[in-house]
Amino acid sequence: MNVVAVVLGGGQGSRLQPLTRHRAKPAVPIAGKYRLVDIPISNCINSDIRRIFLLTQFNSVSLHQHVQSTYRFDPFTRGFVRVLAAQQTPGNILWYQGTADAVRQNLQYFLELKPDLVLVLSGDQLYRADFRKMIEHHRKGHAQVTVCTKKVTRSEAGSLGIMQVDTSSRIVDFVEKPGSGPQLDKLRAPGKGEFFLASMGIYIFDPDVLAALLEHEKSDFGRDVIPDAIRRYRVLSYVFEGYWKDIGTIRAFWEANLALTEMVPEFTFYDARTPIYTHMRFLPPSKISGCELERCLLSEGCIISGGRIRHSVVGIRQVVQEGALIEHSVLMGADFYEEEEPLEGVPPLGVGKNCVIRNAIVDKNARIGEGSFITPEGKRDGISADLYTVREGVIVIPKNAVIPPGTRL
């Protein structure tokens, strides 16, 4: 079947600041060596969907570089990952006004390929899915639109977009953030147990239906397009049973990374049948000298001499010097090796000697001076300074930060 995939690059990513200060949300590194955008693209490739558009707008340079250097299909296939940046045209002088508006402004490029279906995906989620199963559900149910949904408990449902379905899986109502009152009771999913069906932001459209739904300007799929589709077309729910995580906040990002260090994590990158692809870097093996490691993901190209690293993710080319203690943290590593001595007074790249880092995210190319102490404890949530930001109990050191020796944050 001829399916075109559209990956939404997202907005400004304000809830992921400062990680999105200089990069788009889908370009944020995850699990030490990947980027968030690798997840939907890899799921497409593993589902034999090879014509993929990526819609971008904010801080998109690093995202463009990653995609263009990573996803190069051979010349004997029709596959591609094509980046479509926001642009001014004679018919439109505005940037994307939302997810639906982004698709509407580029609809001509998708329809030129005469697809049988259009698959719309988010660029900031962690999951592994075979979209062929969702497509088969769409076809067998004679759907015109299919929404991928996830079972959630009552405590989770109040802040999500909840679908009401009938016994044939047809969606008959949709309520955005229904709260915990009587309105939520009406949305309970059929079957045993008290659970609700939340939208995952993954959609399949018949092309003519998508064009009709976007004929008039709409901003958002969840808020505008799907409620309109429910009123006008046959919209089905496809219940996804696997692991799925929306990486929309600092806390969610931190938790999703650290969950990967468990002995048997809910989501794993160690599935050889459906691998997650990323940029090939040809880095040397990591070198470890006298460091105690416990429940860690250690990426390639690292030089580790620290005292102890526990329950943490260590990114590519990360340097950790002697005596350092790192706990419950995500170190994103570096984009390069330091080949010359830094300027006088500037700490070397990486984590210096005898540093203590807890409950932290340290972005790429950070220089943490010797003897520094970094933790969110005792700091007001939401505080933001040049050297750090604290959000939801996690302290974030921004990209290229220079932390002087002996600093206590």
Secondary structure, DSSP 8 states (H G I E B T S, - for coil): --EEEEEE--S--GGGTTTTSSS-GGGSEETTTEETTHHHHHHHHHTT--EEEEEE-SS-HHHHHHHHHH----TTS--EEEEEE---BTTB-S---SHHHHHHHTHHHHHTT--SEEEEEESSEEE---HHHHHHHHHHTT-SEEEEEEEE-HHHHTTSEEEEE-TTSBEEEEEES--SSHHHHTT--SSSSS-EEEEEEEEEE-HHHHHHHTSS--S-IIIIIHHHHHHHS-EEEEEE-S-EEE--SHHHHHHHHHHTTSSS-SS-S--SSS------------EE-S-EEEEEEE-TT-EE--SEEEEEEE-TT-EE-TT-EEES-EE---SS---S---TT---SEE-TT-EEESEEE-TT-EE-TT-EE--TT--TT-B-SS-EEETTEEEE-TT-EE-TT-B-
